[in-house]
Amino acid sequence: NYLDLLDATQSNQQKSEGLKDLSENKTANGLGDLQAATEIIDSMLSKENDTVDEEVLENIVEGVSNILDGDYNTESPEKNDIQNKAVQSVTAATINCSDADSLATS
């Protein structure tokens, strides 16, 4: 359950692994999952005394990619806003990655 990943006691590593695992069933993913993923990513970025390292970032990118491979046949007026927020969250995670210097060379 995506809501379980908002638990403040979970580390960023645990949250990112959970996000990746929950998103693996690509055909079941949709707009609500993408919105939940952005909330999870934002909770990771705001977590004090924890970092977003390269492994956490890889899990985030894979999870969001899996979700984006899902079903988006919706006419929801929030669709573009949710997609833009997801891009902003992944971008922020990349910028805040503690291994940012190594990302450019890997």
N, C-alpha and C positions, 0 to 999 in steps of 0.2 A: 504494500500500500504506500503510495507516494506521501501521504500525510505522516506516516511513521518516520519518514526521512527528515521531517522538519524538527524532530526531537533535538533539543539543544544539547543533550548529553552525548549524542553521536559525534564522532570525529568527522572531519572533512573526508578522510579516507573511506570511512564507513558509508557516509552519505553518497559519495561518488560511486562506490561499488554497488550500492543499492539502486541508484539511478540507472546505472548501466544494466543491471540484472532485470529490473522491472520493465525496461524498454525493449528487451530482446524479442518479444512477441510483436513484431512490426505491424502485422495486420490488425492488431487490437488497439494500436496507438492512434490518438486523435488530438484534436485541439486542446481538450482539457488536460491531456497528458503534457503537452507542451507548456501550458500555463503552469502546471504543477512543477515541471522541471525548472522553470525560471525562478520560482519561489525557493526551490531547494538550492539552486546555484547562489541566489542572493543571500540565503541563510549561511552558506559556506563563506561567502565574502565578508559577511559581517561578524563572523565568529572570531572572537578574540583568542589569542594564544594558540592559533591553529593556522596552517598555511595551505595554499593551493600549490602543490608541487607538480612536477611533470606527470606523475602517475595519476593524480587526482584530475588534472586537466585532460588527460587522455580519456579517462572514464566519462568526464563531462561531455566531451566532444562525441564520443561513441554513443552515449545515451541520447543526446539531442539528435544526432544523425539518425539513430534508429527510430526515434519518434517522428522525425520529419519524413521518413519513409512510409509512415502510416496513412490513414484515411483522412483526407482533408476536403472531402466533398461536402462542404458546408457553406451556407450563405450567411453565417454569423457576422454581424457588423463589427465584432471584436477581432475577427481573424487577423487582419493586418496589424493591429496593435499588439496582439499576442506574439505574432511572428517577429515583429520589430523588437519587442522586449526580450525575446529569446536571443536574438542576435546581440543585443546590447549586453545581456548577462554573460554570454560566452566570450564576448570581447573583453569585458571587465575581468573575467577569470583569467584570460590570457595575459592581460596587462599586469595583473596582480600575482602571476605565477612566480613563485620563489626561484624557479629554474629558468627564468625568462632569457637569460644570456645564452643558455645552452639550446634553447628552442630554435634560435636562428641558425644554428649549425647542425641540427639533427634532422 
